[in-house]
């Protein structure tokens, strides 16, 4: 099975993935919200601890993340590809940094868990048939074809 999206495919998403596209609405939304939550957790955690350093860049990053994930929801293929790539690269890097930090204390295991979350959520965007059927229908609708 080809993991790359093909918005030009002549089949409908229901035919291609074997599930109705409408069933993927809530799982897709859950994955996108979880990606956003994992992305802004360090910023929110630092605010709760009273550390107000780099607030401007953190707010900018949170807004850019919301914009990118919103574009995935609206059906932009390039945003989906970029999100999957970022979640895989960030997940791998965060996991490795967490493993290295785990030798110094238990906080490293939390960081490794965040890396695994990125990896699992990015994989869910690619490999879950119900999510892919929903995104394929969004891509088809953006291209002006029947979903």
Residue, then its C-alpha position, 0 to 999 in steps of 0.5 A: x500500500x502506498x503511504x503517499x497521498x494521491x489526491x489525483x486518484x480516480x477512486x473515491x476514498x471509501x473505495x480506496x481505504x474500505x471505510x467511510x470518509x465521514x467516520x474519520x472526522x473525529x479521529x482526525x480531529x483528535x490526532x490534530x488536537x493531540x499534536x497541538x497539545x504535545x507541541x505547546x505543553x513545554x510552553x504551558x508548563x514553563x508558564x505554570x512554573x512562572x518562567x516567562x522567558x522566550x514568551x514571544x517566540x513560544x507564542x509565535x510557535x504555538x500560533x504557527x502550529x495551530x495554523x499548520x494543523x488547521x491547514x491539514x484539517x482544511x485539506x492541504x496536502x502540503x501541510x499534511x506532508x510537512x506535519x508528518x515530516x515534522x512529527x517524525x523528525x521532532x519525535x525522533x530527536x525528542x526521544x533521543x534527547x529524552x533517553x540521553x537525559x534519562x541518565x540524569x533523572x526521571x524527567x528524561x523519561x517524560x521527554x522520551x514519552x513526548x518523543x514517542x507521542x510525536x512519532x505515534x501521532x505522525x504515524x496515525x496521520x499516515x497509517x490509520x485508514x479512517x483518518x486517511x479516508x477522511x483526509x483523502x475526501x478533504x483533498x478531493x473536495x479541495x481539488x473540486x472532485x466528488x469526495 
